[in-house]
Amino acid sequence: MYDRTGAGALERSRSTVRMHVGTSARWRAIAFVCLLAVVPTCRLVCQDTTRTDTTHMILPADTMRHGVRPMGAFLRSFVLPGWGQAVTDRPMTGATFVAWEGITAMMTLKAQQEANYFKRIHSANLKAKRQEVQDWLVLWIFNHFFSGAEAYVSGHLHDFPPDLKVRAFPGGIGITIPIP
């Protein structure tokens, strides 16, 4: 009755019955896992890519990237706002950044000329005019960073479907994508 046959060994202690079922199988599984953790993995010959000839490899058209990379668009727009947008096929956004670049550049130069004039005549408003020059300069620099960030995002979303429409419905928001 207490041998190792059948469902498992029974052990009685204080009127409870405990069964030790599969303890040897459990120990074998633990030993197997430890063995796998300790033994280094073997090199798989089938996955050796150094022996394959890649000169005649043809990539499918959908895996090849067309256009500019996102970081390239960022750098272009950081140097000249609107350039990265033009490369990522967003001409209206690029024109907006170019227009704002012109406005901030000209207003910075205009405020600087006025500050130089106030300095020559020893005006009391010189401090306020210098603050205005700094404000326009910050907006000018911000335009470069914002234009670069927008070009970076549009570089990532360049392959996004252009006919995506988001509409408000009575039950919530709906998105429609045309399927060719």
C-alpha positions, 0 to 999 in steps of 0.5 A: 500500500505504501510502495511507489506504484499507482498514483503515488506515495502516500504519507500520513501525518496528523490525519492529513494525507499528502501525495508526492506525485511526480517528484522525480519528474519535477526534479528531472525537469529542474535538472534539465533546465539547469543543464540548458542554462549551463551548457553553451548553445551550439552554433547552428550551421543552417543559420550561418549567413556568411556562406550565402551569396548576397550579390544576386539578392533582389528585395521586394519593392515594398521593403525598399525605402523611397525618399528621405529618412526622418533624421535627414528631414530633421537636419534639412529643416533644422538648417533651413526651415521648410526644406525637410517639409519640401522633401517629404511632400508637404509644401504648404507646411514648408511654405509656412515655416519659410514665411515664419522664418522671414518674419522672425528674421526681419523682426529681429533685425528691425528690433536690433536696429531700433535698439542700436538707435535707442543706445545712441540717443541714450533712451530709457526704453533701451532695456525693453527694446533689448528684451524685444530683440531677445524675444524675436531671436528666441522665436527665430531659433524656436522656428528652426527646432519646431520645423526640424521636429515636424519634418522628423515626424513627417519623415516617419509618417511619409508612407501613411495613407493620405486619404485617412479621414477622422470623423465625429459620429454620435457614438464617438470618433470614426476613422475611414481608410479607403481600400483600393 
